[in-house]
Structures are given as structure tokens and as C-alpha cells.
């Protein structure tokens, strides 16, 4: 998990503005299947949104648990939507390149 500074967070927030949530936390909560889905999605897209339809009161703790399990970084939680980022392993494959 990389630590993001405020400038990097702002760049990622702007990039995530038009994204739709790709993972939805429902009644089952944070399961192994959900973590696997987040890991697959963040590997493919680098930057994703996770929407909380349930467990809205625990969204901060659950998002931190998801990020730790997927080695991703929490950009920000806005309302009931968390923005999560993990750069691609190969610098050549990175979609978001202006974070340095």
C-alpha cells in the first residue's frame, strides 16, 4: 500500500469523478468473494469506486480492511462511495502516470 499525499489524492479524485462504482457492498458484507472482486477490478483499472448499500456506518473500517487485503490505497470516501487506487506493477502499463 502506497501513501498518497494531498496533491496525489486530488489528482486521483479528479480522475475518479466520472467513474461508476464497480463493486457494491450489500447485505453479505465484506466476504472473500468481494475482496477478490476488488482485487481483480483494481488490478484491471487501477482506480475504482466501491459503493456501500449496506454497512454504511462501518464503511471507513471496512474500506481499510479491503485496502489492506488488496494492497491498495484509500483515496477518499465521499458519501457512501470509497475511491480506491493501486498502481499497475509495470510502470509501462500504468493508466495514471502523473502522480510523481
C-alpha angles and dihedrals in degrees: 000000000000124000113238124209122216094264092053091047090053092051091049093046090053091048091050095049096097096036121112119221110268097187125046123196107216138164095311091061123205106347131167088259092055092049090049090050091050091048092050093045095047090047090054100039107020091212122054142160124231117201121207112213090163133022090040092155092057097041095115094053093041093049091051089050091050092047092049092049093048097038089238133136127241109233098183144317113232114183106314095336124094122202112213128188136190120165119230114263093238113060089214091062097050115123094195106052105159099077099102 
